[in-house]
Amino acid sequence: MNHQNSKPDDRSDNVEKLQDMVQNTIENIEESQETMSFASAEERQRIEDKNRRRQDSIDAMRSEIKDEASDRENGYK
């Protein structure tokens, strides 16, 4: 394999991609909360645990969005 022909790192749309990921994750949380009313206690606990992990991911993505936006403003140095 020739690694010299790899694509350059294109970060130009990372902020938008991350924002889409945040929105999708929020929608997943909302949808799962709707299904909780039909879930057993065990299923509800699994959903709550998963939603906590989703919220952690959202927090991490938002932090990355700030970093990417700052890097974009500074010309990706």
C-alpha positions in Angstrom: 0.0 0.0 0.0 1.2 3.5 -0.8 0.2 5.8 2.1 1.7 8.8 0.3 -1.5 9.2 -1.7 -3.8 9.5 1.3 -6.4 12.2 1.3 -5.4 15.4 3.2 -7.3 16.0 6.4 -10.4 18.0 5.4 -11.9 19.6 8.5 -13.9 22.3 6.7 -17.2 20.8 7.5 -16.5 19.2 10.9 -18.6 21.7 12.8 -21.6 21.0 10.7 -21.2 17.3 10.9 -20.8 17.5 14.7 -23.9 19.7 14.9 -25.9 17.1 12.9 -24.6 14.4 15.2 -25.7 16.3 18.3 -29.2 16.9 16.7 -29.6 13.2 15.8 -28.5 12.2 19.3 -31.1 14.6 20.9 -33.8 13.1 18.6 -32.8 9.6 19.7 -33.1 10.6 23.4 -36.5 12.2 22.7 -37.7 9.1 20.8 -36.5 6.7 23.5 -38.3 8.7 26.2 -41.5 8.3 24.3 -41.1 4.5 24.3 -40.3 4.4 28.0 -44.0 4.6 28.9 -44.5 1.2 27.2 -41.3 -0.4 28.6 -40.8 -2.7 31.5 -38.8 -1.5 34.6 -35.7 -3.3 33.3 -36.1 -1.8 29.8 -36.7 1.7 31.3 -33.4 1.4 33.3 -31.5 0.4 30.1 -33.0 3.4 28.2 -32.1 5.7 31.1 -28.6 4.4 31.1 -28.3 4.7 27.4 -29.6 8.3 27.5 -27.1 9.2 30.1 -24.3 8.0 27.8 -26.0 9.9 24.9 -25.9 13.0 27.0 -22.2 12.5 27.8 -21.6 12.2 24.0 -23.6 15.4 23.3 -21.4 17.2 25.9 -18.2 15.9 24.3 -19.4 16.8 20.8 -20.4 20.3 21.9 -16.9 20.7 23.3 -15.4 19.5 20.1 -17.6 21.9 18.1 -16.2 24.8 20.1 -12.6 23.5 19.4 -13.3 23.1 15.7 -15.0 26.5 15.4 -12.0 28.1 17.1 -9.6 26.2 14.9 -11.6 27.3 11.8 -11.4 30.9 12.9 -7.6 30.5 13.4 -7.1 28.9 10.0 -6.6 25.3 11.2 -3.0 25.9 12.2 
